[in-house]
């Protein structure tokens, strides 16, 4: 949360220009997720045995062709489950954006709850909305995992 305050309040104070909270929110989630996704990709590529590169080279492929046709297809099989986990984590992290006044799902639910005084019903609907977002994503990822496992 301190990062979001720094990016939303600190950087504009340094450069003398303010940003829309939504732009700041996208930047915060993007920077945070980008670091994890880079590690997922690095780990996926590093998980492939070095002999695969040598095998591609022995077949007469250059490094780019070897990466495209041999390394990346194998690495994608390893990377899909962590990508799905990172998507869900990033979705949950959006609730932290309410600290910089971005009206995301949880923030809107809290505002509605203060108006109607119906805490259980409001939070139940927020949970339902999160499920509506995450269940199709997890089903899509499961489909992709199965499809890649068959090939």
Backbone as JSON Lines, residues from 0, in Angstrom:
{"i":0,"aa":"X","n":[0.83,-1.18,0.0],"ca":[0.0,0.0,0.0],"c":[0.88,1.25,0.0]}
{"i":1,"aa":"X","n":[2.04,1.16,0.65],"ca":[2.93,2.31,0.65],"c":[3.39,2.66,-0.76]}
{"i":2,"aa":"X","n":[3.56,1.61,-1.6],"ca":[3.97,1.86,-2.98],"c":[2.91,2.67,-3.71]}
{"i":3,"aa":"X","n":[1.63,2.31,-3.47],"ca":[0.57,3.02,-4.16],"c":[0.51,4.48,-3.72]}
{"i":4,"aa":"X","n":[0.73,4.74,-2.43],"ca":[0.77,6.13,-1.97],"c":[1.93,6.87,-2.6]}
{"i":5,"aa":"X","n":[3.09,6.23,-2.67],"ca":[4.25,6.89,-3.25],"c":[4.03,7.21,-4.72]}
{"i":6,"aa":"X","n":[3.5,6.24,-5.47],"ca":[3.3,6.46,-6.9],"c":[2.2,7.5,-7.14]}
{"i":7,"aa":"X","n":[1.15,7.48,-6.32],"ca":[0.03,8.39,-6.54],"c":[0.31,9.79,-5.99]}
{"i":8,"aa":"X","n":[0.99,9.89,-4.86],"ca":[1.21,11.2,-4.24],"c":[2.65,11.69,-4.34]}
{"i":9,"aa":"X","n":[3.62,10.77,-4.24],"ca":[5.02,11.17,-4.2],"c":[5.57,11.6,-5.54]}
{"i":10,"aa":"X","n":[5.36,10.79,-6.56],"ca":[5.91,11.1,-7.89],"c":[5.29,12.39,-8.44]}
{"i":11,"aa":"X","n":[3.96,12.59,-8.34],"ca":[3.42,13.87,-8.8],"c":[3.99,15.07,-8.04]}
{"i":12,"aa":"X","n":[4.29,14.91,-6.76],"ca":[4.89,16.02,-6.01],"c":[6.29,16.32,-6.52]}
{"i":13,"aa":"X","n":[7.0,15.28,-6.94],"ca":[8.36,15.48,-7.44],"c":[8.38,16.16,-8.81]}
{"i":14,"aa":"X","n":[7.44,15.77,-9.67],"ca":[7.46,16.33,-11.03],"c":[6.49,17.51,-11.2]}
{"i":15,"aa":"X","n":[5.66,17.77,-10.22],"ca":[4.76,18.9,-10.28],"c":[3.55,18.69,-11.16]}
{"i":16,"aa":"X","n":[3.13,17.45,-11.35],"ca":[1.98,17.14,-12.2],"c":[1.19,16.02,-11.54]}
{"i":17,"aa":"X","n":[-0.12,16.15,-11.45],"ca":[-0.93,15.1,-10.85],"c":[-1.48,14.18,-11.94]}
{"i":18,"aa":"X","n":[-1.78,12.95,-11.53],"ca":[-2.32,11.95,-12.44],"c":[-3.69,11.52,-11.98]}
{"i":19,"aa":"X","n":[-4.5,11.08,-12.91],"ca":[-5.8,10.51,-12.58],"c":[-5.6,9.26,-11.73]}
{"i":20,"aa":"X","n":[-6.41,9.05,-10.7],"ca":[-6.24,7.85,-9.87],"c":[-6.33,6.54,-10.65]}
{"i":21,"aa":"X","n":[-7.14,6.5,-11.7],"ca":[-7.26,5.28,-12.5],"c":[-5.96,4.97,-13.24]}
{"i":22,"aa":"X","n":[-5.34,6.02,-13.79],"ca":[-4.06,5.83,-14.48],"c":[-3.0,5.36,-13.49]}
{"i":23,"aa":"X","n":[-2.99,5.97,-12.31],"ca":[-2.05,5.56,-11.28],"c":[-2.32,4.11,-10.86]}
{"i":24,"aa":"X","n":[-3.59,3.74,-10.73],"ca":[-3.94,2.38,-10.34],"c":[-3.49,1.35,-11.36]}
{"i":25,"aa":"X","n":[-3.68,1.65,-12.63],"ca":[-3.23,0.74,-13.68],"c":[-1.71,0.62,-13.65]}
{"i":26,"aa":"X","n":[-1.03,1.73,-13.44],"ca":[0.44,1.7,-13.36],"c":[0.9,0.87,-12.16]}
{"i":27,"aa":"X","n":[0.25,1.02,-11.03],"ca":[0.64,0.28,-9.82],"c":[0.46,-1.22,-10.04]}
{"i":28,"aa":"X","n":[-0.7,-1.62,-10.52],"ca":[-0.95,-3.05,-10.76],"c":[-0.02,-3.56,-11.85]}
{"i":29,"aa":"X","n":[0.21,-2.77,-12.89],"ca":[1.09,-3.18,-13.98],"c":[2.53,-3.37,-13.54]}
{"i":30,"aa":"X","n":[3.04,-2.44,-12.76],"ca":[4.42,-2.56,-12.29],"c":[4.57,-3.76,-11.37]}
{"i":31,"aa":"X","n":[3.63,-3.89,-10.45],"ca":[3.69,-5.01,-9.5],"c":[3.57,-6.35,-10.22]}
{"i":32,"aa":"X","n":[2.59,-6.47,-11.09],"ca":[2.39,-7.74,-11.81],"c":[3.51,-8.0,-12.8]}
{"i":33,"aa":"X","n":[4.03,-6.94,-13.39],"ca":[5.11,-7.1,-14.37],"c":[6.33,-7.78,-13.79]}
{"i":34,"aa":"X","n":[6.66,-7.44,-12.57],"ca":[7.81,-8.06,-11.93],"c":[7.58,-9.55,-11.71]}
{"i":35,"aa":"X","n":[6.4,-9.91,-11.25],"ca":[6.1,-11.33,-11.03],"c":[6.02,-12.1,-12.35]}
{"i":36,"aa":"X","n":[5.41,-11.48,-13.36],"ca":[5.3,-12.15,-14.65],"c":[6.67,-12.36,-15.28]}
{"i":37,"aa":"X","n":[7.55,-11.38,-15.12],"ca":[8.91,-11.55,-15.63],"c":[9.61,-12.74,-14.96]}
{"i":38,"aa":"X","n":[9.38,-12.9,-13.67],"ca":[9.98,-14.04,-12.97],"c":[9.35,-15.36,-13.41]}
{"i":39,"aa":"X","n":[8.05,-15.35,-13.69],"ca":[7.39,-16.56,-14.18],"c":[7.99,-16.97,-15.52]}
{"i":40,"aa":"X","n":[8.16,-16.0,-16.42],"ca":[8.72,-16.28,-17.74],"c":[10.16,-16.77,-17.6]}
{"i":41,"aa":"X","n":[10.96,-16.08,-16.79],"ca":[12.35,-16.47,-16.6],"c":[12.43,-17.89,-16.04]}
{"i":42,"aa":"X","n":[11.62,-18.18,-15.04],"ca":[11.62,-19.52,-14.45],"c":[11.16,-20.57,-15.44]}
{"i":43,"aa":"X","n":[10.15,-20.24,-16.25],"ca":[9.67,-21.19,-17.25],"c":[10.72,-21.53,-18.28]}
{"i":44,"aa":"X","n":[11.43,-20.52,-18.77],"ca":[12.47,-20.75,-19.77],"c":[13.65,-21.49,-19.13]}
{"i":45,"aa":"X","n":[14.02,-21.1,-17.92],"ca":[15.14,-21.77,-17.25],"c":[14.83,-23.21,-16.86]}
{"i":46,"aa":"X","n":[13.54,-23.56,-16.77],"ca":[13.18,-24.93,-16.39],"c":[13.43,-25.92,-17.53]}
{"i":47,"aa":"X","n":[13.59,-25.41,-18.74],"ca":[13.84,-26.28,-19.89],"c":[15.32,-26.64,-19.92]}
{"i":48,"aa":"X","n":[15.58,-27.92,-20.09],"ca":[16.95,-28.43,-20.08],"c":[17.8,-27.76,-21.15]}
{"i":49,"aa":"X","n":[19.03,-27.48,-20.84],"ca":[19.96,-26.83,-21.8],"c":[20.19,-27.71,-23.03]}
{"i":50,"aa":"X","n":[20.01,-29.0,-22.87],"ca":[20.18,-29.91,-24.0],"c":[19.18,-29.67,-25.11]}
{"i":51,"aa":"X","n":[18.03,-29.07,-24.78],"ca":[17.03,-28.76,-25.81],"c":[17.56,-27.72,-26.79]}
{"i":52,"aa":"X","n":[18.29,-26.74,-26.27],"ca":[18.9,-25.72,-27.14],"c":[19.95,-26.37,-28.03]}
{"i":53,"aa":"X","n":[20.74,-27.23,-27.44],"ca":[21.77,-27.93,-28.21],"c":[21.15,-28.83,-29.27]}
{"i":54,"aa":"X","n":[20.02,-29.47,-28.93],"ca":[19.34,-30.33,-29.9],"c":[18.83,-29.52,-31.08]}
{"i":55,"aa":"X","n":[18.25,-28.35,-30.79],"ca":[17.78,-27.49,-31.86],"c":[18.91,-27.01,-32.75]}
{"i":56,"aa":"X","n":[20.02,-26.69,-32.13],"ca":[21.18,-26.23,-32.91],"c":[21.73,-27.36,-33.78]}
{"i":57,"aa":"X","n":[21.68,-28.59,-33.22],"ca":[22.19,-29.72,-34.01],"c":[21.27,-30.05,-35.18]}
{"i":58,"aa":"X","n":[20.02,-29.65,-35.1],"ca":[19.08,-29.84,-36.22],"c":[19.24,-28.75,-37.28]}
{"i":59,"aa":"X","n":[20.11,-27.78,-37.02],"ca":[20.34,-26.73,-37.99],"c":[19.51,-25.48,-37.77]}
{"i":60,"aa":"X","n":[18.82,-25.4,-36.63],"ca":[18.03,-24.21,-36.33],"c":[18.94,-23.15,-35.72]}
{"i":61,"aa":"X","n":[18.66,-21.87,-36.0],"ca":[19.42,-20.82,-35.32],"c":[18.8,-20.6,-33.93]}
{"i":62,"aa":"X","n":[19.37,-19.71,-33.14],"ca":[18.88,-19.54,-31.76],"c":[17.43,-19.08,-31.71]}
{"i":63,"aa":"X","n":[17.05,-18.17,-32.6],"ca":[15.67,-17.68,-32.61],"c":[14.7,-18.8,-32.97]}
{"i":64,"aa":"X","n":[15.02,-19.59,-33.97],"ca":[14.15,-20.7,-34.36],"c":[14.07,-21.74,-33.25]}
{"i":65,"aa":"X","n":[15.2,-22.0,-32.6],"ca":[15.21,-22.97,-31.5],"c":[14.32,-22.5,-30.37]}
{"i":66,"aa":"X","n":[14.41,-21.22,-30.04],"ca":[13.55,-20.68,-28.98],"c":[12.08,-20.76,-29.4]}
{"i":67,"aa":"X","n":[11.78,-20.41,-30.64],"ca":[10.39,-20.37,-31.09],"c":[9.76,-21.76,-31.19]}
{"i":68,"aa":"X","n":[10.47,-22.71,-31.74],"ca":[9.87,-24.01,-32.03],"c":[10.14,-25.07,-30.97]}
{"i":69,"aa":"X","n":[11.14,-24.89,-30.12],"ca":[11.48,-25.93,-29.16],"c":[11.33,-25.46,-27.72]}
{"i":70,"aa":"X","n":[11.95,-24.35,-27.36],"ca":[11.99,-23.91,-25.97],"c":[10.66,-23.32,-25.52]}
{"i":71,"aa":"X","n":[10.12,-22.33,-26.28],"ca":[8.89,-21.65,-25.85],"c":[7.68,-22.59,-25.72]}
{"i":72,"aa":"X","n":[7.44,-23.51,-26.65],"ca":[6.29,-24.41,-26.46],"c":[6.39,-25.23,-25.16]}
{"i":73,"aa":"X","n":[7.6,-25.67,-24.82],"ca":[7.76,-26.44,-23.58],"c":[7.64,-25.53,-22.36]}
{"i":74,"aa":"X","n":[8.18,-24.32,-22.47],"ca":[8.14,-23.39,-21.34],"c":[6.71,-22.93,-21.06]}
{"i":75,"aa":"X","n":[5.89,-22.77,-22.11],"ca":[4.51,-22.33,-21.91],"c":[3.72,-23.33,-21.07]}
{"i":76,"aa":"X","n":[3.99,-24.61,-21.25],"ca":[3.32,-25.62,-20.44],"c":[3.6,-25.41,-18.96]}
{"i":77,"aa":"X","n":[4.81,-24.98,-18.66],"ca":[5.22,-24.76,-17.27],"c":[4.67,-23.44,-16.75]}
{"i":78,"aa":"X","n":[4.51,-22.45,-17.63],"ca":[4.14,-21.1,-17.21],"c":[2.65,-20.87,-17.03]}
{"i":79,"aa":"X","n":[1.8,-21.66,-17.65],"ca":[0.36,-21.38,-17.6],"c":[-0.21,-21.39,-16.18]}
{"i":80,"aa":"X","n":[0.07,-22.39,-15.33],"ca":[-0.5,-22.33,-13.97],"c":[-0.04,-21.1,-13.17]}
{"i":81,"aa":"X","n":[1.24,-20.72,-13.18],"ca":[1.6,-19.5,-12.45],"c":[0.98,-18.23,-13.04]}
{"i":82,"aa":"X","n":[0.77,-18.19,-14.37],"ca":[0.09,-17.04,-14.97],"c":[-1.33,-16.93,-14.42]}
{"i":83,"aa":"X","n":[-2.02,-18.06,-14.31],"ca":[-3.37,-18.04,-13.75],"c":[-3.38,-17.56,-12.32]}
{"i":84,"aa":"X","n":[-2.43,-18.05,-11.53],"ca":[-2.34,-17.6,-10.14],"c":[-2.06,-16.11,-10.08]}
{"i":85,"aa":"X","n":[-1.19,-15.62,-10.93],"ca":[-0.85,-14.2,-10.92],"c":[-2.04,-13.35,-11.33]}
{"i":86,"aa":"X","n":[-2.87,-13.84,-12.25],"ca":[-4.07,-13.11,-12.64],"c":[-5.01,-12.95,-11.45]}
{"i":87,"aa":"X","n":[-5.22,-14.02,-10.72],"ca":[-6.11,-13.96,-9.56],"c":[-5.53,-13.04,-8.49]}
{"i":88,"aa":"X","n":[-4.22,-13.12,-8.26],"ca":[-3.58,-12.26,-7.27],"c":[-3.72,-10.79,-7.69]}
{"i":89,"aa":"X","n":[-3.51,-10.5,-8.97],"ca":[-3.64,-9.12,-9.44],"c":[-5.08,-8.63,-9.29]}
{"i":90,"aa":"X","n":[-6.03,-9.51,-9.53],"ca":[-7.43,-9.15,-9.35],"c":[-7.71,-8.8,-7.9]}
{"i":91,"aa":"X","n":[-7.17,-9.59,-6.99],"ca":[-7.36,-9.3,-5.57],"c":[-6.62,-8.03,-5.15]}
{"i":92,"aa":"X","n":[-5.49,-7.77,-5.77],"ca":[-4.71,-6.57,-5.42],"c":[-5.43,-5.29,-5.81]}
{"i":93,"aa":"X","n":[-6.38,-5.36,-6.71],"ca":[-7.1,-4.15,-7.09],"c":[-7.86,-3.55,-5.91]}
{"i":94,"aa":"X","n":[-8.17,-4.37,-4.91],"ca":[-8.88,-3.82,-3.74],"c":[-8.0,-2.84,-2.97]}
{"i":95,"aa":"X","n":[-6.67,-2.95,-3.12],"ca":[-5.78,-2.0,-2.46],"c":[-5.84,-0.62,-3.1]}
{"i":96,"aa":"X","n":[-6.35,-0.54,-4.31],"ca":[-6.41,0.75,-5.0],"c":[-7.43,1.69,-4.37]}
{"i":97,"aa":"X","n":[-8.29,1.17,-3.52],"ca":[-9.23,2.05,-2.84],"c":[-8.5,3.04,-1.94]}
{"i":98,"aa":"X","n":[-7.25,2.73,-1.58],"ca":[-6.48,3.65,-0.75],"c":[-6.13,4.93,-1.5]}
{"i":99,"aa":"X","n":[-6.17,4.91,-2.83],"ca":[-5.92,6.13,-3.6],"c":[-7.19,6.59,-4.3]}
{"i":100,"aa":"X","n":[-8.34,6.2,-3.78],"ca":[-9.66,6.66,-4.22],"c":[-10.06,6.15,-5.6]}
{"i":101,"aa":"X","n":[-9.59,4.97,-5.96],"ca":[-10.08,4.33,-7.18],"c":[-11.3,3.51,-6.77]}
{"i":102,"aa":"X","n":[-12.42,3.78,-7.42],"ca":[-13.66,3.11,-7.05],"c":[-13.73,1.73,-7.69]}
{"i":103,"aa":"X","n":[-12.98,0.78,-7.14],"ca":[-13.03,-0.59,-7.65],"c":[-14.16,-1.32,-6.94]}
{"i":104,"aa":"X","n":[-14.26,-2.61,-7.14],"ca":[-15.42,-3.38,-6.67],"c":[-15.6,-3.32,-5.16]}
{"i":105,"aa":"X","n":[-14.56,-3.56,-4.39],"ca":[-14.69,-3.57,-2.94],"c":[-15.0,-2.16,-2.41]}
{"i":106,"aa":"X","n":[-14.38,-1.16,-2.97],"ca":[-14.62,0.22,-2.57],"c":[-16.08,0.59,-2.83]}
{"i":107,"aa":"X","n":[-16.57,0.23,-4.0],"ca":[-17.98,0.52,-4.33],"c":[-18.91,-0.22,-3.4]}
{"i":108,"aa":"X","n":[-18.55,-1.47,-3.06],"ca":[-19.36,-2.23,-2.11],"c":[-19.42,-1.57,-0.74]}
{"i":109,"aa":"X","n":[-18.29,-1.07,-0.27],"ca":[-18.27,-0.38,1.02],"c":[-19.1,0.89,0.99]}
{"i":110,"aa":"X","n":[-19.02,1.63,-0.12],"ca":[-19.83,2.84,-0.23],"c":[-21.32,2.51,-0.21]}
{"i":111,"aa":"X","n":[-21.7,1.48,-0.94],"ca":[-23.1,1.06,-0.96],"c":[-23.54,0.59,0.43]}
{"i":112,"aa":"X","n":[-22.64,-0.1,1.12],"ca":[-22.96,-0.61,2.46],"c":[-23.2,0.54,3.44]}
{"i":113,"aa":"X","n":[-22.45,1.62,3.34],"ca":[-22.66,2.75,4.25],"c":[-23.96,3.48,3.97]}
{"i":114,"aa":"X","n":[-24.44,3.39,2.74],"ca":[-25.71,4.04,2.41],"c":[-26.89,3.19,2.85]}
{"i":115,"aa":"X","n":[-26.83,1.88,2.62],"ca":[-27.98,1.01,2.86],"c":[-27.94,0.28,4.2]}
{"i":116,"aa":"X","n":[-26.8,0.26,4.86],"ca":[-26.62,-0.46,6.14],"c":[-26.9,-1.95,6.02]}
{"i":117,"aa":"X","n":[-26.69,-2.49,4.84],"ca":[-26.88,-3.93,4.64],"c":[-25.52,-4.56,4.34]}
{"i":118,"aa":"X","n":[-24.79,-4.86,5.39],"ca":[-23.41,-5.33,5.26],"c":[-23.34,-6.71,4.64]}
{"i":119,"aa":"X","n":[-24.09,-7.65,5.16],"ca":[-24.0,-9.03,4.68],"c":[-24.37,-9.14,3.21]}
{"i":120,"aa":"X","n":[-25.49,-8.56,2.84],"ca":[-25.95,-8.65,1.46],"c":[-24.97,-8.0,0.49]}
{"i":121,"aa":"X","n":[-24.44,-6.86,0.9],"ca":[-23.5,-6.14,0.03],"c":[-22.22,-6.94,-0.16]}
{"i":122,"aa":"X","n":[-21.63,-7.42,0.92],"ca":[-20.39,-8.18,0.81],"c":[-20.62,-9.52,0.1]}
{"i":123,"aa":"X","n":[-21.79,-10.09,0.27],"ca":[-22.12,-11.32,-0.45],"c":[-22.13,-11.05,-1.95]}
{"i":124,"aa":"X","n":[-22.72,-9.94,-2.36],"ca":[-22.76,-9.6,-3.79],"c":[-21.36,-9.29,-4.32]}
{"i":125,"aa":"X","n":[-20.53,-8.64,-3.51],"ca":[-19.15,-8.39,-3.93],"c":[-18.43,-9.71,-4.16]}
{"i":126,"aa":"X","n":[-18.65,-10.67,-3.25],"ca":[-18.05,-12.0,-3.43],"c":[-18.54,-12.66,-4.71]}
{"i":127,"aa":"X","n":[-19.83,-12.54,-4.97],"ca":[-20.4,-13.12,-6.19],"c":[-19.76,-12.49,-7.43]}
{"i":128,"aa":"X","n":[-19.58,-11.17,-7.41],"ca":[-18.96,-10.51,-8.56],"c":[-17.52,-10.97,-8.76]}
{"i":129,"aa":"X","n":[-16.77,-11.13,-7.65],"ca":[-15.41,-11.64,-7.78],"c":[-15.42,-13.07,-8.35]}
{"i":130,"aa":"X","n":[-16.37,-13.88,-7.93],"ca":[-16.49,-15.23,-8.49],"c":[-16.84,-15.2,-9.97]}
{"i":131,"aa":"X","n":[-17.72,-14.27,-10.35],"ca":[-18.1,-14.14,-11.76],"c":[-16.88,-13.8,-12.61]}
{"i":132,"aa":"X","n":[-15.94,-13.07,-12.03],"ca":[-14.73,-12.71,-12.77],"c":[-13.72,-13.85,-12.77]}
{"i":133,"aa":"X","n":[-13.51,-14.49,-11.62],"ca":[-12.42,-15.46,-11.5],"c":[-12.77,-16.85,-12.03]}
{"i":134,"aa":"X","n":[-14.0,-17.29,-11.9],"ca":[-14.35,-18.65,-12.35],"c":[-14.16,-18.82,-13.86]}
{"i":135,"aa":"X","n":[-14.67,-17.92,-14.7],"ca":[-14.39,-18.1,-16.13],"c":[-12.9,-18.07,-16.46]}
{"i":136,"aa":"X","n":[-12.17,-17.22,-15.77],"ca":[-10.72,-17.16,-16.01],"c":[-10.06,-18.48,-15.64]}
{"i":137,"aa":"X","n":[-10.45,-19.05,-14.51],"ca":[-9.84,-20.32,-14.1],"c":[-10.27,-21.46,-15.02]}
{"i":138,"aa":"X","n":[-11.5,-21.44,-15.51],"ca":[-11.94,-22.45,-16.46],"c":[-11.18,-22.34,-17.79]}
{"i":139,"aa":"X","n":[-10.96,-21.1,-18.23],"ca":[-10.18,-20.89,-19.44],"c":[-8.75,-21.4,-19.27]}
{"i":140,"aa":"X","n":[-8.15,-21.12,-18.13],"ca":[-6.79,-21.6,-17.88],"c":[-6.74,-23.12,-17.8]}
{"i":141,"aa":"X","n":[-7.73,-23.73,-17.18],"ca":[-7.78,-25.19,-17.12],"c":[-7.91,-25.78,-18.52]}
{"i":142,"aa":"X","n":[-8.74,-25.15,-19.37],"ca":[-8.88,-25.59,-20.75],"c":[-7.54,-25.49,-21.49]}
{"i":143,"aa":"X","n":[-6.84,-24.36,-21.31],"ca":[-5.55,-24.18,-21.96],"c":[-4.53,-25.21,-21.48]}
{"i":144,"aa":"X","n":[-4.52,-25.48,-20.19],"ca":[-3.59,-26.48,-19.65],"c":[-3.85,-27.85,-20.27]}
{"i":145,"aa":"X","n":[-5.11,-28.25,-20.34],"ca":[-5.46,-29.54,-20.93],"c":[-5.11,-29.61,-22.41]}
{"i":146,"aa":"X","n":[-5.39,-28.51,-23.1],"ca":[-5.09,-28.48,-24.53],"c":[-3.61,-28.57,-24.8]}
{"i":147,"aa":"X","n":[-2.82,-27.89,-24.0],"ca":[-1.37,-27.93,-24.2],"c":[-0.8,-29.28,-23.77]}
{"i":148,"aa":"X","n":[-1.38,-29.89,-22.73],"ca":[-0.9,-31.21,-22.3],"c":[-1.12,-32.27,-23.37]}
{"i":149,"aa":"X","n":[-2.18,-32.12,-24.16],"ca":[-2.46,-33.1,-25.21],"c":[-1.49,-32.98,-26.38]}
{"i":150,"aa":"X","n":[-0.96,-31.78,-26.58],"ca":[-0.05,-31.6,-27.73],"c":[1.36,-31.96,-27.4]}
